[in-house]
Amino acid sequence: MTTMTLNVPDALEKEHDETVRLIAAKLYEAGKLSLGQAAEMCGMKKWDFPAVLASFNIPYFQYTGDDLLNEFK
């Protein structure tokens, strides 16, 4: 895993873990990270990460209606 430095406002200093979880969840939502990669970024097991997604109202399943229809053709 690569380490990146991110400059954030001082007001977020106490929210470090929450900020990391938000970034990981949004990267998962965008399809940039797998569930396992996003969980690893947060230092947690991948079976615990769906709770993080739920806390940010991000769906665990990233399928569109068309994806589902194509799956059953």
mmJSON file of the N, C-alpha and C atoms, coordinates in Angstrom:
{"data_MODEL":{"atom_site":{
"group_PDB":["ATOM","ATOM","ATOM","ATOM","ATOM","ATOM","ATOM","ATOM","ATOM","ATOM","ATOM","ATOM","ATOM","ATOM","ATOM","ATOM","ATOM","ATOM","ATOM","ATOM","ATOM","ATOM","ATOM","ATOM","ATOM","ATOM","ATOM","ATOM","ATOM","ATOM","ATOM","ATOM","ATOM","ATOM","ATOM","ATOM","ATOM","ATOM","ATOM","ATOM","ATOM","ATOM","ATOM","ATOM","ATOM","ATOM","ATOM","ATOM","ATOM","ATOM","ATOM","ATOM","ATOM","ATOM","ATOM","ATOM","ATOM","ATOM","ATOM","ATOM","ATOM","ATOM","ATOM","ATOM","ATOM","ATOM","ATOM","ATOM","ATOM","ATOM","ATOM","ATOM","ATOM","ATOM","ATOM","ATOM","ATOM","ATOM","ATOM","ATOM","ATOM","ATOM","ATOM","ATOM","ATOM","ATOM","ATOM","ATOM","ATOM","ATOM","ATOM","ATOM","ATOM","ATOM","ATOM","ATOM","ATOM","ATOM","ATOM","ATOM","ATOM","ATOM","ATOM","ATOM","ATOM","ATOM","ATOM","ATOM","ATOM","ATOM","ATOM","ATOM","ATOM","ATOM","ATOM","ATOM","ATOM","ATOM","ATOM","ATOM","ATOM","ATOM","ATOM","ATOM","ATOM","ATOM","ATOM","ATOM","ATOM","ATOM","ATOM","ATOM","ATOM","ATOM","ATOM","ATOM","ATOM","ATOM","ATOM","ATOM","ATOM","ATOM","ATOM","ATOM","ATOM","ATOM","ATOM","ATOM","ATOM","ATOM","ATOM","ATOM","ATOM","ATOM","ATOM","ATOM","ATOM","ATOM","ATOM","ATOM","ATOM","ATOM","ATOM","ATOM","ATOM","ATOM","ATOM","ATOM","ATOM","ATOM","ATOM","ATOM","ATOM","ATOM","ATOM","ATOM","ATOM","ATOM","ATOM","ATOM","ATOM","ATOM","ATOM","ATOM","ATOM","ATOM","ATOM","ATOM","ATOM","ATOM","ATOM","ATOM","ATOM","ATOM","ATOM","ATOM","ATOM","ATOM","ATOM","ATOM","ATOM","ATOM","ATOM","ATOM","ATOM","ATOM","ATOM","ATOM","ATOM","ATOM","ATOM","ATOM","ATOM","ATOM","ATOM","ATOM","ATOM","ATOM","ATOM"],
"id":[1,2,3,4,5,6,7,8,9,10,11,12,13,14,15,16,17,18,19,20,21,22,23,24,25,26,27,28,29,30,31,32,33,34,35,36,37,38,39,40,41,42,43,44,45,46,47,48,49,50,51,52,53,54,55,56,57,58,59,60,61,62,63,64,65,66,67,68,69,70,71,72,73,74,75,76,77,78,79,80,81,82,83,84,85,86,87,88,89,90,91,92,93,94,95,96,97,98,99,100,101,102,103,104,105,106,107,108,109,110,111,112,113,114,115,116,117,118,119,120,121,122,123,124,125,126,127,128,129,130,131,132,133,134,135,136,137,138,139,140,141,142,143,144,145,146,147,148,149,150,151,152,153,154,155,156,157,158,159,160,161,162,163,164,165,166,167,168,169,170,171,172,173,174,175,176,177,178,179,180,181,182,183,184,185,186,187,188,189,190,191,192,193,194,195,196,197,198,199,200,201,202,203,204,205,206,207,208,209,210,211,212,213,214,215,216,217,218,219],
"type_symbol":["N","C","C","N","C","C","N","C","C","N","C","C","N","C","C","N","C","C","N","C","C","N","C","C","N","C","C","N","C","C","N","C","C","N","C","C","N","C","C","N","C","C","N","C","C","N","C","C","N","C","C","N","C","C","N","C","C","N","C","C","N","C","C","N","C","C","N","C","C","N","C","C","N","C","C","N","C","C","N","C","C","N","C","C","N","C","C","N","C","C","N","C","C","N","C","C","N","C","C","N","C","C","N","C","C","N","C","C","N","C","C","N","C","C","N","C","C","N","C","C","N","C","C","N","C","C","N","C","C","N","C","C","N","C","C","N","C","C","N","C","C","N","C","C","N","C","C","N","C","C","N","C","C","N","C","C","N","C","C","N","C","C","N","C","C","N","C","C","N","C","C","N","C","C","N","C","C","N","C","C","N","C","C","N","C","C","N","C","C","N","C","C","N","C","C","N","C","C","N","C","C","N","C","C","N","C","C","N","C","C","N","C","C","N","C","C","N","C","C"],
"label_atom_id":["N","CA","C","N","CA","C","N","CA","C","N","CA","C","N","CA","C","N","CA","C","N","CA","C","N","CA","C","N","CA","C","N","CA","C","N","CA","C","N","CA","C","N","CA","C","N","CA","C","N","CA","C","N","CA","C","N","CA","C","N","CA","C","N","CA","C","N","CA","C","N","CA","C","N","CA","C","N","CA","C","N","CA","C","N","CA","C","N","CA","C","N","CA","C","N","CA","C","N","CA","C","N","CA","C","N","CA","C","N","CA","C","N","CA","C","N","CA","C","N","CA","C","N","CA","C","N","CA","C","N","CA","C","N","CA","C","N","CA","C","N","CA","C","N","CA","C","N","CA","C","N","CA","C","N","CA","C","N","CA","C","N","CA","C","N","CA","C","N","CA","C","N","CA","C","N","CA","C","N","CA","C","N","CA","C","N","CA","C","N","CA","C","N","CA","C","N","CA","C","N","CA","C","N","CA","C","N","CA","C","N","CA","C","N","CA","C","N","CA","C","N","CA","C","N","CA","C","N","CA","C","N","CA","C","N","CA","C","N","CA","C","N","CA","C","N","CA","C","N","CA","C","N","CA","C"],
"label_alt_id":[null,null,null,null,null,null,null,null,null,null,null,null,null,null,null,null,null,null,null,null,null,null,null,null,null,null,null,null,null,null,null,null,null,null,null,null,null,null,null,null,null,null,null,null,null,null,null,null,null,null,null,null,null,null,null,null,null,null,null,null,null,null,null,null,null,null,null,null,null,null,null,null,null,null,null,null,null,null,null,null,null,null,null,null,null,null,null,null,null,null,null,null,null,null,null,null,null,null,null,null,null,null,null,null,null,null,null,null,null,null,null,null,null,null,null,null,null,null,null,null,null,null,null,null,null,null,null,null,null,null,null,null,null,null,null,null,null,null,null,null,null,null,null,null,null,null,null,null,null,null,null,null,null,null,null,null,null,null,null,null,null,null,null,null,null,null,null,null,null,null,null,null,null,null,null,null,null,null,null,null,null,null,null,null,null,null,null,null,null,null,null,null,null,null,null,null,null,null,null,null,null,null,null,null,null,null,null,null,null,null,null,null,null,null,null,null,null,null,null],
"label_comp_id":["MET","MET","MET","THR","THR","THR","THR","THR","THR","MET","MET","MET","THR","THR","THR","LEU","LEU","LEU","ASN","ASN","ASN","VAL","VAL","VAL","PRO","PRO","PRO","ASP","ASP","ASP","ALA","ALA","ALA","LEU","LEU","LEU","GLU","GLU","GLU","LYS","LYS","LYS","GLU","GLU","GLU","HIS","HIS","HIS","ASP","ASP","ASP","GLU","GLU","GLU","THR","THR","THR","VAL","VAL","VAL","ARG","ARG","ARG","LEU","LEU","LEU","ILE","ILE","ILE","ALA","ALA","ALA","ALA","ALA","ALA","LYS","LYS","LYS","LEU","LEU","LEU","TYR","TYR","TYR","GLU","GLU","GLU","ALA","ALA","ALA","GLY","GLY","GLY","LYS","LYS","LYS","LEU","LEU","LEU","SER","SER","SER","LEU","LEU","LEU","GLY","GLY","GLY","GLN","GLN","GLN","ALA","ALA","ALA","ALA","ALA","ALA","GLU","GLU","GLU","MET","MET","MET","CYS","CYS","CYS","GLY","GLY","GLY","MET","MET","MET","LYS","LYS","LYS","LYS","LYS","LYS","TRP","TRP","TRP","ASP","ASP","ASP","PHE","PHE","PHE","PRO","PRO","PRO","ALA","ALA","ALA","VAL","VAL","VAL","LEU","LEU","LEU","ALA","ALA","ALA","SER","SER","SER","PHE","PHE","PHE","ASN","ASN","ASN","ILE","ILE","ILE","PRO","PRO","PRO","TYR","TYR","TYR","PHE","PHE","PHE","GLN","GLN","GLN","TYR","TYR","TYR","THR","THR","THR","GLY","GLY","GLY","ASP","ASP","ASP","ASP","ASP","ASP","LEU","LEU","LEU","LEU","LEU","LEU","ASN","ASN","ASN","GLU","GLU","GLU","PHE","PHE","PHE","LYS","LYS","LYS"],
"label_asym_id":["A","A","A","A","A","A","A","A","A","A","A","A","A","A","A","A","A","A","A","A","A","A","A","A","A","A","A","A","A","A","A","A","A","A","A","A","A","A","A","A","A","A","A","A","A","A","A","A","A","A","A","A","A","A","A","A","A","A","A","A","A","A","A","A","A","A","A","A","A","A","A","A","A","A","A","A","A","A","A","A","A","A","A","A","A","A","A","A","A","A","A","A","A","A","A","A","A","A","A","A","A","A","A","A","A","A","A","A","A","A","A","A","A","A","A","A","A","A","A","A","A","A","A","A","A","A","A","A","A","A","A","A","A","A","A","A","A","A","A","A","A","A","A","A","A","A","A","A","A","A","A","A","A","A","A","A","A","A","A","A","A","A","A","A","A","A","A","A","A","A","A","A","A","A","A","A","A","A","A","A","A","A","A","A","A","A","A","A","A","A","A","A","A","A","A","A","A","A","A","A","A","A","A","A","A","A","A","A","A","A","A","A","A","A","A","A","A","A","A"],
"label_entity_id":["1","1","1","1","1","1","1","1","1","1","1","1","1","1","1","1","1","1","1","1","1","1","1","1","1","1","1","1","1","1","1","1","1","1","1","1","1","1","1","1","1","1","1","1","1","1","1","1","1","1","1","1","1","1","1","1","1","1","1","1","1","1","1","1","1","1","1","1","1","1","1","1","1","1","1","1","1","1","1","1","1","1","1","1","1","1","1","1","1","1","1","1","1","1","1","1","1","1","1","1","1","1","1","1","1","1","1","1","1","1","1","1","1","1","1","1","1","1","1","1","1","1","1","1","1","1","1","1","1","1","1","1","1","1","1","1","1","1","1","1","1","1","1","1","1","1","1","1","1","1","1","1","1","1","1","1","1","1","1","1","1","1","1","1","1","1","1","1","1","1","1","1","1","1","1","1","1","1","1","1","1","1","1","1","1","1","1","1","1","1","1","1","1","1","1","1","1","1","1","1","1","1","1","1","1","1","1","1","1","1","1","1","1","1","1","1","1","1","1"],
"label_seq_id":[1,1,1,2,2,2,3,3,3,4,4,4,5,5,5,6,6,6,7,7,7,8,8,8,9,9,9,10,10,10,11,11,11,12,12,12,13,13,13,14,14,14,15,15,15,16,16,16,17,17,17,18,18,18,19,19,19,20,20,20,21,21,21,22,22,22,23,23,23,24,24,24,25,25,25,26,26,26,27,27,27,28,28,28,29,29,29,30,30,30,31,31,31,32,32,32,33,33,33,34,34,34,35,35,35,36,36,36,37,37,37,38,38,38,39,39,39,40,40,40,41,41,41,42,42,42,43,43,43,44,44,44,45,45,45,46,46,46,47,47,47,48,48,48,49,49,49,50,50,50,51,51,51,52,52,52,53,53,53,54,54,54,55,55,55,56,56,56,57,57,57,58,58,58,59,59,59,60,60,60,61,61,61,62,62,62,63,63,63,64,64,64,65,65,65,66,66,66,67,67,67,68,68,68,69,69,69,70,70,70,71,71,71,72,72,72,73,73,73],
"pdbx_PDB_ins_code":[null,null,null,null,null,null,null,null,null,null,null,null,null,null,null,null,null,null,null,null,null,null,null,null,null,null,null,null,null,null,null,null,null,null,null,null,null,null,null,null,null,null,null,null,null,null,null,null,null,null,null,null,null,null,null,null,null,null,null,null,null,null,null,null,null,null,null,null,null,null,null,null,null,null,null,null,null,null,null,null,null,null,null,null,null,null,null,null,null,null,null,null,null,null,null,null,null,null,null,null,null,null,null,null,null,null,null,null,null,null,null,null,null,null,null,null,null,null,null,null,null,null,null,null,null,null,null,null,null,null,null,null,null,null,null,null,null,null,null,null,null,null,null,null,null,null,null,null,null,null,null,null,null,null,null,null,null,null,null,null,null,null,null,null,null,null,null,null,null,null,null,null,null,null,null,null,null,null,null,null,null,null,null,null,null,null,null,null,null,null,null,null,null,null,null,null,null,null,null,null,null,null,null,null,null,null,null,null,null,null,null,null,null,null,null,null,null,null,null],
"Cartn_x":[0.85,0.0,0.902,0.507,1.249,0.737,1.624,1.242,1.176,0.075,-0.094,-0.274,0.176,-0.028,-1.104,-2.09,-3.211,-3.305,-3.243,-3.391,-4.875,-5.319,-6.717,-6.759,-7.885,-8.0,-7.781,-7.258,-7.0,-8.258,-9.411,-10.671,-10.905,-10.266,-10.444,-9.439,-8.549,-7.522,-8.132,-9.18,-9.826,-10.696,-10.94,-11.802,-10.994,-9.747,-8.871,-9.498,-9.939,-10.483,-11.741,-12.602,-13.828,-13.512,-12.502,-12.097,-11.557,-10.755,-10.219,-11.368,-12.325,-13.463,-14.284,-14.491,-15.245,-14.528,-13.244,-12.474,-12.506,-12.309,-12.331,-13.707,-14.759,-16.124,-16.412,-15.997,-16.232,-15.414,-14.192,-13.391,-14.005,-14.595,-15.308,-16.523,-17.269,-18.474,-18.122,-16.99,-16.552,-15.945,-15.789,-15.219,-13.7,-13.075,-11.618,-10.968,-11.712,-11.202,-12.192,-11.672,-12.537,-12.957,-13.897,-14.325,-13.153,-12.348,-11.184,-10.155,-9.904,-8.936,-9.431,-10.711,-11.27,-11.208,-11.526,-11.457,-10.024,-9.077,-7.669,-7.216,-7.674,-7.322,-7.766,-8.871,-9.404,-8.867,-8.047,-7.506,-8.538,-9.483,-10.522,-10.685,-11.422,-11.726,-12.795,-12.739,-13.674,-15.12,-15.372,-16.761,-17.311,-16.45,-16.904,-17.156,-16.593,-16.664,-18.07,-18.968,-20.32,-21.019,-20.693,-21.268,-20.79,-19.539,-19.017,-19.779,-19.977,-20.737,-22.135,-22.784,-24.135,-24.155,-23.118,-23.083,-23.003,-22.536,-22.466,-23.521,-24.501,-25.577,-25.045,-23.999,-23.412,-23.804,-24.433,-24.865,-23.693,-23.874,-22.872,-22.756,-23.901,-23.923,-23.898,-23.012,-22.835,-23.467,-24.612,-25.276,-26.361,-26.463,-27.581,-28.695,-29.871,-30.971,-30.612,-29.924,-29.495,-28.509,-27.614,-26.663,-27.407,-28.411,-29.176,-29.945,-30.558,-31.289,-30.359,-29.178,-28.211,-27.705,-27.659,-27.207,-28.149,-29.432,-30.446,-30.887,-30.192,-30.526,-29.953],
"Cartn_y":[-1.167,0.0,1.237,2.249,3.496,4.475,5.263,6.305,7.631,8.347,9.68,10.671,11.877,12.939,13.866,14.144,14.984,16.15,17.352,18.527,18.834,18.813,19.102,20.206,20.879,21.921,21.355,22.18,21.759,21.237,21.724,21.294,19.792,19.167,17.735,16.864,17.479,16.718,15.654,15.997,15.057,14.049,14.289,13.421,12.563,12.26,11.523,10.227,9.375,8.076,8.234,9.148,9.392,9.917,10.76,11.295,10.187,9.31,8.18,7.276,7.008,6.162,6.792,8.096,8.792,8.699,8.942,8.883,7.462,6.471,5.079,4.711,5.135,4.834,5.484,6.723,7.421,6.808,6.357,5.684,4.345,3.65,2.413,2.708,3.727,4.103,4.456,5.105,5.515,4.358,3.203,2.052,2.069,2.919,3.021,2.008,1.548,0.562,-0.585,-1.782,-2.911,-2.778,-3.607,-3.601,-3.915,-4.897,-5.267,-4.162,-3.491,-2.388,-1.236,-0.913,0.18,-0.16,-1.413,-1.841,-1.775,-2.237,-2.195,-0.762,0.154,1.569,2.088,1.531,1.947,1.108,0.102,-0.752,-1.688,-2.151,-3.041,-4.243,-5.226,-6.412,-6.053,-6.729,-6.346,-6.652,-7.632,-7.894,-6.833,-5.973,-4.867,-3.592,-3.519,-2.283,-1.918,-2.875,-2.463,-1.546,-1.676,-0.774,0.656,0.808,2.143,2.704,1.867,2.322,2.768,1.986,2.332,3.66,3.929,5.182,6.407,6.209,7.308,7.165,6.275,6.025,5.642,4.823,4.324,2.859,2.486,1.097,0.128,-1.022,-2.078,-2.658,-2.901,-3.423,-2.264,-2.328,-1.235,-1.558,-2.223,-2.597,-1.595,-1.276,-0.469,-1.42,-0.887,-1.703,-2.421,-1.727,-2.341,-3.481,-3.307,-4.378,-5.639,-5.454,-6.602,-7.278,-6.474,-7.04,-7.835,-7.304,-7.995,-9.289,-9.32,-10.499,-11.677,-11.371,-12.446,-12.726,-12.194,-12.457,-13.766],
"Cartn_z":[0.0,0.0,0.0,-0.738,-0.822,0.222,0.777,1.724,0.997,1.211,0.634,1.772,1.56,2.525,1.983,2.799,2.404,3.382,2.872,3.722,3.89,5.128,5.445,6.503,6.623,7.646,9.048,9.929,11.305,11.991,11.571,12.178,12.007,11.033,10.805,11.561,12.303,13.011,13.923,14.629,15.545,14.798,13.528,12.721,11.755,12.076,11.169,10.667,11.58,11.182,10.33,10.702,9.94,8.542,8.428,7.126,6.235,6.787,6.019,5.57,6.456,6.093,4.978,5.04,3.997,2.649,2.642,1.391,0.822,1.664,1.204,0.655,1.333,0.877,-0.472,-0.638,-1.899,-3.031,-2.746,-3.763,-4.147,-3.176,-3.474,-4.351,-3.973,-4.731,-6.177,-6.379,-7.716,-8.509,-7.868,-8.547,-8.621,-7.854,-7.842,-6.905,-5.892,-4.942,-4.828,-4.622,-4.295,-2.832,-2.433,-1.035,-0.117,-0.493,0.321,0.408,-0.699,-0.7,0.161,0.06,0.858,2.35,2.672,4.074,4.591,3.771,4.165,4.412,3.565,3.728,5.1,5.59,6.899,8.051,7.723,8.775,9.36,8.541,9.039,8.12,8.566,7.769,6.745,5.589,4.536,4.896,5.76,6.141,7.091,7.648,8.488,7.684,6.481,5.712,5.22,4.923,4.519,5.53,6.807,7.812,7.591,7.151,6.824,5.635,4.618,3.447,3.853,4.693,5.141,5.892,6.663,7.428,6.524,5.294,4.322,3.22,3.446,2.474,1.099,1.092,-0.149,-0.264,-1.385,-1.518,-1.601,-0.97,-0.988,-2.388,-3.019,-4.374,-5.345,-6.316,-7.265,-8.621,-8.612,-9.853,-10.212,-11.49,-11.983,-12.386,-12.655,-13.141,-14.427,-15.328,-16.584,-16.349,-15.381,-15.052,-14.628,-13.791,-13.317,-14.447,-15.317,-16.448,-17.354,-17.61,-18.459,-17.814,-16.507,-15.778,-16.007,-16.18,-16.287,-17.714,-18.705,-20.111,-20.553],
"occupancy":[1.0,1.0,1.0,1.0,1.0,1.0,1.0,1.0,1.0,1.0,1.0,1.0,1.0,1.0,1.0,1.0,1.0,1.0,1.0,1.0,1.0,1.0,1.0,1.0,1.0,1.0,1.0,1.0,1.0,1.0,1.0,1.0,1.0,1.0,1.0,1.0,1.0,1.0,1.0,1.0,1.0,1.0,1.0,1.0,1.0,1.0,1.0,1.0,1.0,1.0,1.0,1.0,1.0,1.0,1.0,1.0,1.0,1.0,1.0,1.0,1.0,1.0,1.0,1.0,1.0,1.0,1.0,1.0,1.0,1.0,1.0,1.0,1.0,1.0,1.0,1.0,1.0,1.0,1.0,1.0,1.0,1.0,1.0,1.0,1.0,1.0,1.0,1.0,1.0,1.0,1.0,1.0,1.0,1.0,1.0,1.0,1.0,1.0,1.0,1.0,1.0,1.0,1.0,1.0,1.0,1.0,1.0,1.0,1.0,1.0,1.0,1.0,1.0,1.0,1.0,1.0,1.0,1.0,1.0,1.0,1.0,1.0,1.0,1.0,1.0,1.0,1.0,1.0,1.0,1.0,1.0,1.0,1.0,1.0,1.0,1.0,1.0,1.0,1.0,1.0,1.0,1.0,1.0,1.0,1.0,1.0,1.0,1.0,1.0,1.0,1.0,1.0,1.0,1.0,1.0,1.0,1.0,1.0,1.0,1.0,1.0,1.0,1.0,1.0,1.0,1.0,1.0,1.0,1.0,1.0,1.0,1.0,1.0,1.0,1.0,1.0,1.0,1.0,1.0,1.0,1.0,1.0,1.0,1.0,1.0,1.0,1.0,1.0,1.0,1.0,1.0,1.0,1.0,1.0,1.0,1.0,1.0,1.0,1.0,1.0,1.0,1.0,1.0,1.0,1.0,1.0,1.0,1.0,1.0,1.0,1.0,1.0,1.0,1.0,1.0,1.0,1.0,1.0,1.0],
"B_iso_or_equiv":[0.0,0.0,0.0,0.0,0.0,0.0,0.0,0.0,0.0,0.0,0.0,0.0,0.0,0.0,0.0,0.0,0.0,0.0,0.0,0.0,0.0,0.0,0.0,0.0,0.0,0.0,0.0,0.0,0.0,0.0,0.0,0.0,0.0,0.0,0.0,0.0,0.0,0.0,0.0,0.0,0.0,0.0,0.0,0.0,0.0,0.0,0.0,0.0,0.0,0.0,0.0,0.0,0.0,0.0,0.0,0.0,0.0,0.0,0.0,0.0,0.0,0.0,0.0,0.0,0.0,0.0,0.0,0.0,0.0,0.0,0.0,0.0,0.0,0.0,0.0,0.0,0.0,0.0,0.0,0.0,0.0,0.0,0.0,0.0,0.0,0.0,0.0,0.0,0.0,0.0,0.0,0.0,0.0,0.0,0.0,0.0,0.0,0.0,0.0,0.0,0.0,0.0,0.0,0.0,0.0,0.0,0.0,0.0,0.0,0.0,0.0,0.0,0.0,0.0,0.0,0.0,0.0,0.0,0.0,0.0,0.0,0.0,0.0,0.0,0.0,0.0,0.0,0.0,0.0,0.0,0.0,0.0,0.0,0.0,0.0,0.0,0.0,0.0,0.0,0.0,0.0,0.0,0.0,0.0,0.0,0.0,0.0,0.0,0.0,0.0,0.0,0.0,0.0,0.0,0.0,0.0,0.0,0.0,0.0,0.0,0.0,0.0,0.0,0.0,0.0,0.0,0.0,0.0,0.0,0.0,0.0,0.0,0.0,0.0,0.0,0.0,0.0,0.0,0.0,0.0,0.0,0.0,0.0,0.0,0.0,0.0,0.0,0.0,0.0,0.0,0.0,0.0,0.0,0.0,0.0,0.0,0.0,0.0,0.0,0.0,0.0,0.0,0.0,0.0,0.0,0.0,0.0,0.0,0.0,0.0,0.0,0.0,0.0,0.0,0.0,0.0,0.0,0.0,0.0],
"pdbx_formal_charge":[null,null,null,null,null,null,null,null,null,null,null,null,null,null,null,null,null,null,null,null,null,null,null,null,null,null,null,null,null,null,null,null,null,null,null,null,null,null,null,null,null,null,null,null,null,null,null,null,null,null,null,null,null,null,null,null,null,null,null,null,null,null,null,null,null,null,null,null,null,null,null,null,null,null,null,null,null,null,null,null,null,null,null,null,null,null,null,null,null,null,null,null,null,null,null,null,null,null,null,null,null,null,null,null,null,null,null,null,null,null,null,null,null,null,null,null,null,null,null,null,null,null,null,null,null,null,null,null,null,null,null,null,null,null,null,null,null,null,null,null,null,null,null,null,null,null,null,null,null,null,null,null,null,null,null,null,null,null,null,null,null,null,null,null,null,null,null,null,null,null,null,null,null,null,null,null,null,null,null,null,null,null,null,null,null,null,null,null,null,null,null,null,null,null,null,null,null,null,null,null,null,null,null,null,null,null,null,null,null,null,null,null,null,null,null,null,null,null,null],
"auth_seq_id":[1,1,1,2,2,2,3,3,3,4,4,4,5,5,5,6,6,6,7,7,7,8,8,8,9,9,9,10,10,10,11,11,11,12,12,12,13,13,13,14,14,14,15,15,15,16,16,16,17,17,17,18,18,18,19,19,19,20,20,20,21,21,21,22,22,22,23,23,23,24,24,24,25,25,25,26,26,26,27,27,27,28,28,28,29,29,29,30,30,30,31,31,31,32,32,32,33,33,33,34,34,34,35,35,35,36,36,36,37,37,37,38,38,38,39,39,39,40,40,40,41,41,41,42,42,42,43,43,43,44,44,44,45,45,45,46,46,46,47,47,47,48,48,48,49,49,49,50,50,50,51,51,51,52,52,52,53,53,53,54,54,54,55,55,55,56,56,56,57,57,57,58,58,58,59,59,59,60,60,60,61,61,61,62,62,62,63,63,63,64,64,64,65,65,65,66,66,66,67,67,67,68,68,68,69,69,69,70,70,70,71,71,71,72,72,72,73,73,73],
"auth_comp_id":["MET","MET","MET","THR","THR","THR","THR","THR","THR","MET","MET","MET","THR","THR","THR","LEU","LEU","LEU","ASN","ASN","ASN","VAL","VAL","VAL","PRO","PRO","PRO","ASP","ASP","ASP","ALA","ALA","ALA","LEU","LEU","LEU","GLU","GLU","GLU","LYS","LYS","LYS","GLU","GLU","GLU","HIS","HIS","HIS","ASP","ASP","ASP","GLU","GLU","GLU","THR","THR","THR","VAL","VAL","VAL","ARG","ARG","ARG","LEU","LEU","LEU","ILE","ILE","ILE","ALA","ALA","ALA","ALA","ALA","ALA","LYS","LYS","LYS","LEU","LEU","LEU","TYR","TYR","TYR","GLU","GLU","GLU","ALA","ALA","ALA","GLY","GLY","GLY","LYS","LYS","LYS","LEU","LEU","LEU","SER","SER","SER","LEU","LEU","LEU","GLY","GLY","GLY","GLN","GLN","GLN","ALA","ALA","ALA","ALA","ALA","ALA","GLU","GLU","GLU","MET","MET","MET","CYS","CYS","CYS","GLY","GLY","GLY","MET","MET","MET","LYS","LYS","LYS","LYS","LYS","LYS","TRP","TRP","TRP","ASP","ASP","ASP","PHE","PHE","PHE","PRO","PRO","PRO","ALA","ALA","ALA","VAL","VAL","VAL","LEU","LEU","LEU","ALA","ALA","ALA","SER","SER","SER","PHE","PHE","PHE","ASN","ASN","ASN","ILE","ILE","ILE","PRO","PRO","PRO","TYR","TYR","TYR","PHE","PHE","PHE","GLN","GLN","GLN","TYR","TYR","TYR","THR","THR","THR","GLY","GLY","GLY","ASP","ASP","ASP","ASP","ASP","ASP","LEU","LEU","LEU","LEU","LEU","LEU","ASN","ASN","ASN","GLU","GLU","GLU","PHE","PHE","PHE","LYS","LYS","LYS"],
"auth_asym_id":["A","A","A","A","A","A","A","A","A","A","A","A","A","A","A","A","A","A","A","A","A","A","A","A","A","A","A","A","A","A","A","A","A","A","A","A","A","A","A","A","A","A","A","A","A","A","A","A","A","A","A","A","A","A","A","A","A","A","A","A","A","A","A","A","A","A","A","A","A","A","A","A","A","A","A","A","A","A","A","A","A","A","A","A","A","A","A","A","A","A","A","A","A","A","A","A","A","A","A","A","A","A","A","A","A","A","A","A","A","A","A","A","A","A","A","A","A","A","A","A","A","A","A","A","A","A","A","A","A","A","A","A","A","A","A","A","A","A","A","A","A","A","A","A","A","A","A","A","A","A","A","A","A","A","A","A","A","A","A","A","A","A","A","A","A","A","A","A","A","A","A","A","A","A","A","A","A","A","A","A","A","A","A","A","A","A","A","A","A","A","A","A","A","A","A","A","A","A","A","A","A","A","A","A","A","A","A","A","A","A","A","A","A","A","A","A","A","A","A"],
"auth_atom_id":["N","CA","C","N","CA","C","N","CA","C","N","CA","C","N","CA","C","N","CA","C","N","CA","C","N","CA","C","N","CA","C","N","CA","C","N","CA","C","N","CA","C","N","CA","C","N","CA","C","N","CA","C","N","CA","C","N","CA","C","N","CA","C","N","CA","C","N","CA","C","N","CA","C","N","CA","C","N","CA","C","N","CA","C","N","CA","C","N","CA","C","N","CA","C","N","CA","C","N","CA","C","N","CA","C","N","CA","C","N","CA","C","N","CA","C","N","CA","C","N","CA","C","N","CA","C","N","CA","C","N","CA","C","N","CA","C","N","CA","C","N","CA","C","N","CA","C","N","CA","C","N","CA","C","N","CA","C","N","CA","C","N","CA","C","N","CA","C","N","CA","C","N","CA","C","N","CA","C","N","CA","C","N","CA","C","N","CA","C","N","CA","C","N","CA","C","N","CA","C","N","CA","C","N","CA","C","N","CA","C","N","CA","C","N","CA","C","N","CA","C","N","CA","C","N","CA","C","N","CA","C","N","CA","C","N","CA","C","N","CA","C","N","CA","C","N","CA","C","N","CA","C","N","CA","C"],
"pdbx_PDB_model_num":[1,1,1,1,1,1,1,1,1,1,1,1,1,1,1,1,1,1,1,1,1,1,1,1,1,1,1,1,1,1,1,1,1,1,1,1,1,1,1,1,1,1,1,1,1,1,1,1,1,1,1,1,1,1,1,1,1,1,1,1,1,1,1,1,1,1,1,1,1,1,1,1,1,1,1,1,1,1,1,1,1,1,1,1,1,1,1,1,1,1,1,1,1,1,1,1,1,1,1,1,1,1,1,1,1,1,1,1,1,1,1,1,1,1,1,1,1,1,1,1,1,1,1,1,1,1,1,1,1,1,1,1,1,1,1,1,1,1,1,1,1,1,1,1,1,1,1,1,1,1,1,1,1,1,1,1,1,1,1,1,1,1,1,1,1,1,1,1,1,1,1,1,1,1,1,1,1,1,1,1,1,1,1,1,1,1,1,1,1,1,1,1,1,1,1,1,1,1,1,1,1,1,1,1,1,1,1,1,1,1,1,1,1,1,1,1,1,1,1]
}}}
